[in-house]
């Protein structure tokens, strides 16, 4: 991957964490401000980013469009949608749909609980295979030989007390 493209993608990832100034981004990338500005200009022109009145950069509307398109392209989401809705209505609990991508699972649909108990999860976020219930369900369904390969790759770092 070209260095410029890699840096531009890194900028988008950083902005996904929080808005940032030109100085902040340059510091996090370890490059000069002019390099960051050169990358931000086309990102801003194409609405992948925008700058607010405090001169901080944010993720732009074009990413929302792409996220919506990505969700629509998930065939599993389309097939599972009526079943998720039915389950959510019957039991009233948070209902997730996730898909395995490499050594992670990615949430591709979420229907909220009807009670006060909420789960912090967002469509589009990834989680380790050993960190969530939905990932463990996916692991449990793997044939033994594939499961052993996956378990060998899992980092098993404690993420909660």
VEXKOLDREN-453976 format. One record per residue: x, y, z of N, C-alpha, C in turn; residue number from 1. Coordinates in Angstrom, 2 decimals, padded with zeros to 5 digits. Layout:
VEXKOLDREN-453976
nc1, nc2, nc3, cac1, cac2, cac3, cc1, cc2, cc3, k
X, Y, Z, X, Y, Z, X, Y, Z, NUM;
...
***
This chain:
VEXKOLDREN-453976
nc1, nc2, nc3, cac1, cac2, cac3, cc1, cc2, cc3, k
000.85, -001.17, 000.00, 000.00, 000.00, 000.00, 000.90, 001.23, 000.00, 1;
000.50, 002.25, -000.73, 001.32, 003.45, -000.77, 001.30, 004.12, 000.60, 2;
002.39, 004.77, 000.90, 002.54, 005.44, 002.19, 001.49, 006.53, 002.37, 3;
001.20, 007.28, 001.32, 000.20, 008.34, 001.42, -001.18, 007.78, 001.71, 4;
-001.55, 006.72, 000.99, -002.85, 006.10, 001.23, -002.93, 005.55, 002.64, 5;
-001.87, 004.91, 003.07, -001.84, 004.35, 004.42, -002.00, 005.45, 005.48, 6;
-001.34, 006.57, 005.27, -001.46, 007.70, 006.22, -002.86, 008.29, 006.19, 7;
-003.45, 008.41, 005.00, -004.80, 008.96, 004.90, -005.80, 008.05, 005.62, 8;
-005.65, 006.75, 005.46, -006.53, 005.82, 006.16, -006.31, 005.90, 007.67, 9;
-005.07, 006.08, 008.07, -004.77, 006.23, 009.50, -005.43, 007.50, 010.05, 10;
-005.44, 008.57, 009.27, -006.11, 009.81, 009.68, -007.60, 009.52, 009.93, 11;
-008.23, 008.81, 009.01, -009.65, 008.49, 009.19, -009.88, 007.66, 010.45, 12;
-008.99, 006.73, 010.70, -009.10, 005.91, 011.91, -008.94, 006.76, 013.16, 13;
-007.99, 007.66, 013.16, -007.79, 008.55, 014.31, -009.01, 009.44, 014.52, 14;
-009.57, 009.97, 013.45, -010.76, 010.81, 013.56, -011.98, 010.00, 014.01, 15;
-011.95, 008.71, 013.77, -013.01, 007.85, 014.27, -013.00, 007.76, 015.79, 16;
-011.84, 007.96, 016.39, -011.73, 007.96, 017.85, -012.20, 009.28, 018.44, 17;
-011.81, 010.39, 017.81, -012.22, 011.71, 018.28, -011.78, 012.77, 017.28, 18;
-012.48, 013.92, 017.26, -012.03, 015.01, 016.40, -010.62, 015.44, 016.79, 19;
-009.88, 015.98, 015.83, -008.49, 016.33, 016.11, -008.06, 017.53, 015.28, 20;
-007.14, 018.29, 015.83, -006.57, 019.43, 015.11, -005.47, 018.92, 014.19, 21;
-005.02, 019.82, 013.32, -003.91, 019.51, 012.43, -002.67, 019.12, 013.25, 22;
-002.40, 019.88, 014.31, -001.26, 019.58, 015.18, -001.40, 018.21, 015.83, 23;
-002.60, 017.90, 016.31, -002.83, 016.60, 016.94, -002.55, 015.46, 015.96, 24;
-003.09, 015.59, 014.76, -002.91, 014.54, 013.76, -001.45, 014.39, 013.37, 25;
-000.76, 015.50, 013.18, 000.66, 015.45, 012.83, 001.45, 014.74, 013.93, 26;
001.14, 015.07, 015.17, 001.83, 014.43, 016.30, 001.56, 012.93, 016.36, 27;
000.32, 012.55, 016.16, -000.02, 011.13, 016.23, 000.56, 010.34, 015.08, 28;
000.67, 010.98, 013.91, 001.25, 010.29, 012.75, 002.77, 010.38, 012.72, 29;
003.33, 011.33, 013.48, 004.78, 011.50, 013.49, 005.30, 012.13, 012.21, 30;
004.50, 013.02, 011.62, 004.90, 013.71, 010.39, 004.66, 015.21, 010.54, 31;
005.17, 015.98, 009.59, 005.00, 017.44, 009.62, 003.55, 017.80, 009.29, 32;
003.12, 018.94, 009.79, 001.75, 019.42, 009.55, 001.44, 019.56, 008.07, 33;
002.41, 019.96, 007.27, 002.15, 020.12, 005.84, 001.80, 018.79, 005.18, 34;
002.41, 017.72, 005.66, 002.09, 016.38, 005.13, 000.65, 016.02, 005.46, 35;
000.23, 016.30, 006.68, -001.14, 015.99, 007.09, -002.12, 016.86, 006.30, 36;
-001.79, 018.13, 006.14, -002.67, 019.03, 005.40, -002.82, 018.58, 003.95, 37;
-001.73, 018.12, 003.35, -001.78, 017.62, 001.97, -002.71, 016.41, 001.86, 38;
-002.77, 015.59, 002.91, -003.65, 014.43, 002.90, -005.10, 014.81, 003.22, 39;
-005.26, 015.81, 004.09, -006.60, 016.22, 004.49, -007.36, 016.96, 003.39, 40;
-006.65, 017.69, 002.55, -007.33, 018.48, 001.51, -008.25, 017.63, 000.63, 41;
-007.74, 016.56, 000.00, -008.67, 015.76, -000.82, -009.72, 015.03, 000.02, 42;
-009.37, 014.63, 001.24, -010.35, 013.98, 002.10, -011.50, 014.94, 002.41, 43;
-011.17, 016.20, 002.61, -012.18, 017.21, 002.91, -012.98, 017.57, 001.65, 44;
-012.29, 017.73, 000.52, -012.98, 018.05, -000.73, -013.99, 016.97, -001.11, 45;
-013.67, 015.72, -000.80, -014.56, 014.60, -001.13, -015.51, 014.25, 000.02, 46;
-015.53, 015.09, 001.06, -016.45, 014.96, 002.20, -016.20, 013.74, 003.08, 47;
-014.97, 013.24, 003.07, -014.60, 012.19, 004.01, -014.27, 012.79, 005.37, 48;
-013.88, 014.06, 005.38, -013.62, 014.80, 006.61, -014.21, 016.20, 006.46, 49;
-014.34, 016.90, 007.58, -014.68, 018.32, 007.55, -014.02, 018.99, 008.75, 50;
-013.86, 020.30, 008.65, -013.21, 021.07, 009.71, -014.23, 021.98, 010.37, 51;
-014.24, 021.99, 011.71, -015.19, 022.83, 012.44, -014.60, 024.21, 012.72, 52;
-015.36, 025.03, 013.45, -014.96, 026.41, 013.74, -013.71, 026.48, 014.64, 53;
-013.48, 025.42, 015.41, -012.28, 025.37, 016.27, -011.09, 024.75, 015.54, 54;
-011.22, 024.60, 014.22, -010.16, 024.06, 013.37, -009.81, 022.61, 013.71, 55;
-010.81, 021.86, 014.17, -010.63, 020.44, 014.42, -011.30, 019.68, 013.28, 56;
-010.69, 018.58, 012.91, -011.22, 017.76, 011.83, -012.09, 016.65, 012.40, 57;
-013.14, 016.31, 011.64, -014.11, 015.28, 012.01, -014.31, 014.37, 010.80, 58;
-014.88, 013.19, 011.07, -015.30, 012.33, 009.96, -016.46, 012.99, 009.23, 59;
-016.49, 012.87, 007.91, -017.48, 013.55, 007.09, -018.64, 012.68, 006.64, 60;
-019.56, 013.32, 005.97, -020.81, 012.69, 005.53, -020.59, 011.56, 004.52, 61;
-019.54, 011.65, 003.73, -019.29, 010.60, 002.73, -019.09, 009.25, 003.40, 62;
-018.50, 009.26, 004.59, -018.30, 008.00, 005.31, -019.63, 007.41, 005.78, 63;
-020.58, 008.27, 006.11, -021.92, 007.78, 006.46, -022.57, 007.09, 005.27, 64;
-022.41, 007.70, 004.10, -022.96, 007.10, 002.88, -022.33, 005.73, 002.62, 65;
-021.02, 005.66, 002.75, -020.32, 004.39, 002.51, -020.69, 003.34, 003.55, 66;
-020.84, 003.76, 004.79, -021.23, 002.83, 005.85, -022.62, 002.25, 005.55, 67;
-023.54, 003.09, 005.12, -024.89, 002.62, 004.78, -024.83, 001.65, 003.59, 68;
-024.02, 001.98, 002.61, -023.88, 001.09, 001.45, -023.26, -000.24, 001.85, 69;
-022.26, -000.20, 002.72, -021.61, -001.42, 003.20, -022.61, -002.31, 003.93, 70;
-023.46, -001.70, 004.75, -024.47, -002.47, 005.47, -025.44, -003.14, 004.51, 71;
-025.83, -002.42, 003.48, -026.77, -002.97, 002.50, -026.15, -004.11, 001.68, 72;
-024.84, -004.11, 001.54, -024.16, -005.14, 000.75, -023.94, -006.44, 001.53, 73;
-024.22, -006.45, 002.81, -024.05, -007.65, 003.63, -025.26, -008.55, 003.41, 74;
-025.09, -009.57, 002.61, -026.18, -010.50, 002.29, -026.73, -011.15, 003.55, 75;
-025.85, -011.51, 004.46, -026.28, -012.14, 005.70, -027.25, -011.25, 006.46, 76;
-027.01, -009.96, 006.46, -027.88, -009.01, 007.15, -029.28, -009.03, 006.56, 77;
-029.36, -009.04, 005.25, -030.66, -009.05, 004.58, -031.42, -010.34, 004.90, 78;
-030.74, -011.47, 004.86, -031.36, -012.76, 005.12, -031.80, -012.87, 006.58, 79;
-030.97, -012.41, 007.49, -031.23, -012.58, 008.93, -032.20, -011.56, 009.50, 80;
-032.41, -010.45, 008.84, -033.20, -009.36, 009.40, -034.57, -009.76, 009.95, 81;
-035.40, -010.50, 009.20, -036.70, -010.86, 009.76, -036.59, -011.76, 011.00, 82;
-035.58, -012.61, 011.04, -035.38, -013.50, 012.19, -034.91, -012.72, 013.41, 83;
-034.02, -011.75, 013.20, -033.56, -010.90, 014.30, -034.72, -010.10, 014.88, 84;
-035.53, -009.54, 014.00, -036.67, -008.75, 014.43, -037.65, -009.61, 015.23, 85;
-037.93, -010.79, 014.76, -038.84, -011.70, 015.45, -038.29, -012.07, 016.83, 86;
-037.03, -012.41, 016.90, -036.40, -012.77, 018.18, -036.44, -011.59, 019.14, 87;
-036.10, -010.41, 018.65, -036.09, -009.21, 019.48, -037.49, -008.90, 020.02, 88;
-038.49, -009.03, 019.18, -039.87, -008.77, 019.62, -040.33, -009.78, 020.67, 89;
-039.99, -011.05, 020.44, -040.45, -012.09, 021.36, -039.77, -012.01, 022.72, 90;
-038.46, -011.77, 022.74, -037.72, -011.82, 024.01, -037.37, -010.44, 024.57, 91;
-037.42, -009.41, 023.74, -037.18, -008.06, 024.22, -035.75, -007.74, 024.59, 92;
-034.81, -008.56, 024.22, -033.41, -008.36, 024.58, -032.62, -007.80, 023.39, 93;
-031.48, -007.20, 023.71, -030.60, -006.73, 022.65, -030.26, -007.91, 021.75, 94;
-030.36, -007.69, 020.47, -030.14, -008.76, 019.49, -029.05, -008.32, 018.53, 95;
-028.00, -009.12, 018.45, -026.86, -008.80, 017.58, -026.78, -009.79, 016.42, 96;
-026.26, -009.29, 015.33, -025.84, -010.13, 014.23, -024.40, -009.73, 013.95, 97;
-023.54, -010.71, 013.91, -022.12, -010.45, 013.66, -021.60, -011.46, 012.66, 98;
-020.53, -011.06, 012.00, -019.91, -011.90, 010.99, -018.41, -011.96, 011.28, 99;
-017.84, -013.12, 011.09, -016.40, -013.28, 011.31, -015.63, -012.66, 010.17, 100;
-014.62, -011.86, 010.53, -013.68, -011.30, 009.56, -012.29, -011.53, 010.11, 101;
-011.63, -012.56, 009.61, -010.30, -012.89, 010.10, -010.36, -013.31, 011.55, 102;
-009.58, -012.66, 012.41, -009.54, -013.03, 013.82, -010.45, -012.16, 014.66, 103;
-011.42, -011.52, 014.03, -012.40, -010.68, 014.72, -013.80, -011.05, 014.28, 104;
-014.77, -010.52, 015.02, -016.15, -010.51, 014.55, -016.52, -009.05, 014.38, 105;
-017.37, -008.78, 013.43, -017.84, -007.42, 013.18, -019.35, -007.41, 013.34, 106;
-019.84, -006.49, 014.16, -021.28, -006.34, 014.34, -021.86, -005.73, 013.06, 107;
-022.86, -006.41, 012.49, -023.45, -005.89, 011.26, -024.93, -005.52, 011.44, 108;
-025.48, -005.84, 012.60, -026.85, -005.41, 012.92, -027.02, -005.47, 014.43, 109;
-027.83, -004.55, 014.93, -028.12, -004.51, 016.37, -029.53, -003.98, 016.56, 110;
-030.32, -004.72, 017.31, -031.65, -004.27, 017.71, -031.61, -004.12, 019.23, 111;
-032.01, -002.97, 019.72, -031.90, -002.66, 021.15, -032.92, -003.43, 021.99, 112;
-032.57, -003.59, 023.25, -033.45, -004.18, 024.24, -034.61, -003.25, 024.52, 113;
-035.74, -003.80, 024.96, -036.89, -002.98, 025.31, -036.86, -002.58, 026.78, 114;
-035.93, -003.11, 027.57, -035.86, -002.74, 028.97, -034.71, -001.77, 029.21, 115;
-034.40, -001.52, 030.46, -033.39, -000.52, 030.81, -031.96, -001.02, 030.63, 116;
-031.77, -002.29, 030.49, -030.42, -002.84, 030.34, -029.98, -002.66, 028.89, 117;
-028.88, -001.98, 028.71, -028.35, -001.72, 027.38, -026.95, -002.30, 027.26, 118;
-026.60, -002.69, 026.06, -025.25, -003.19, 025.79, -024.51, -002.16, 024.96, 119;
-023.26, -001.91, 025.33, -022.46, -001.01, 024.52, -021.87, -001.80, 023.36, 120;
-022.43, -001.59, 022.22, -021.92, -002.17, 020.98, -022.45, -001.30, 019.86, 121;
-021.69, -001.26, 018.78, -022.11, -000.46, 017.63, -021.92, -001.25, 016.36, 122;
-022.86, -001.09, 015.47, -022.73, -001.72, 014.15, -021.47, -001.18, 013.50, 123;
-020.68, -002.09, 012.95, -019.44, -001.71, 012.28, -018.21, -001.90, 013.13, 124;
-018.37, -002.07, 014.44, -017.20, -002.26, 015.28, -016.79, -003.72, 015.30, 125;
-015.51, -003.92, 015.51, -014.96, -005.27, 015.56, -014.64, -005.65, 017.00, 126;
-014.66, -006.94, 017.26, -014.31, -007.45, 018.58, -013.49, -008.72, 018.41, 127;
-012.64, -008.99, 019.39, -011.83, -010.21, 019.36, -012.74, -011.43, 019.48, 128;
-012.27, -012.54, 018.97, -013.06, -013.76, 018.99, -013.29, -014.30, 020.40, 129;
-012.49, -013.90, 021.36, -012.66, -014.40, 022.71, -013.26, -013.37, 023.66, 130;
-013.77, -012.25, 023.13, -014.21, -011.17, 024.00, -015.70, -010.94, 024.06, 131;
-016.48, -011.57, 023.21, -017.91, -011.32, 023.20, -018.67, -012.62, 023.07, 132;
-019.91, -012.58, 023.52, -020.76, -013.76, 023.41, -020.99, -014.17, 021.98, 133;
-021.26, -013.20, 021.11, -021.55, -013.53, 019.71, -020.33, -014.18, 019.04, 134;
-019.15, -013.73, 019.41, -017.93, -014.33, 018.84, -017.76, -015.77, 019.33, 135;
-018.08, -016.00, 020.59, -017.94, -017.35, 021.14, -018.94, -018.31, 020.49, 136;
-020.11, -017.81, 020.14, -021.08, -018.64, 019.43, -020.52, -019.02, 018.06, 137;
-019.90, -018.06, 017.39, -019.29, -018.34, 016.08, -018.18, -019.37, 016.22, 138;
-017.34, -019.20, 017.25, -016.26, -020.18, 017.49, -016.82, -021.57, 017.78, 139;
-017.87, -021.62, 018.57, -018.45, -022.91, 018.97, -018.97, -023.70, 017.78, 140;
-019.30, -023.01, 016.70, -019.85, -023.69, 015.53, -018.78, -024.16, 014.54, 141;
-017.52, -023.80, 014.80, -016.44, -024.20, 013.88, -016.12, -025.68, 014.03, 142;
-015.73, -026.32, 012.94, -015.21, -027.69, 013.06, -013.95, -027.69, 013.93, 143;
-013.68, -028.78, 014.60, -012.57, -028.85, 015.56, -011.23, -028.40, 014.98, 144;
-010.92, -028.80, 013.74, -009.62, -028.43, 013.17, -009.52, -026.92, 012.97, 145;
-010.60, -026.26, 012.53, -010.58, -024.81, 012.37, -010.57, -024.11, 013.73, 146;
-011.29, -024.66, 014.68, -011.33, -024.08, 016.02, -009.93, -024.09, 016.65, 147;
-009.22, -025.18, 016.52, -007.86, -025.26, 017.07, -006.95, -024.20, 016.45, 148;
-007.05, -024.00, 015.15, -006.25, -022.96, 014.48, -006.60, -021.58, 015.03, 149;
-007.88, -021.29, 015.20, -008.30, -019.99, 015.72, -007.83, -019.79, 017.16, 150;
-008.00, -020.80, 017.99, -007.60, -020.69, 019.40, -006.09, -020.44, 019.51, 151;
-005.32, -021.04, 018.64, -003.87, -020.81, 018.65, -003.51, -019.37, 018.32, 152;
-004.38, -018.67, 017.58, -004.10, -017.28, 017.18, -004.64, -016.24, 018.16, 153;
-005.52, -016.63, 019.05, -006.15, -015.68, 019.98, -005.13, -015.22, 021.01, 154;
-005.16, -013.93, 021.33, -004.18, -013.35, 022.26, -004.54, -013.59, 023.73, 155;
-005.77, -013.83, 024.08, -006.24, -014.10, 025.44, -005.77, -013.05, 026.45, 156;
-005.70, -011.79, 026.03, -005.40, -010.70, 026.94, -006.68, -010.37, 027.70, 157;
-006.57, -010.23, 029.02, -007.73, -009.89, 029.84, -008.19, -008.47, 029.50, 158;
-009.47, -008.32, 029.24, -010.01, -007.02, 028.87, -011.00, -006.46, 029.90, 159;
-011.36, -007.31, 030.86, -012.26, -006.88, 031.93, -011.74, -007.46, 033.25, 160;
-012.16, -006.86, 034.35, -011.72, -007.41, 035.67, -012.24, -008.82, 035.89, 161;
***
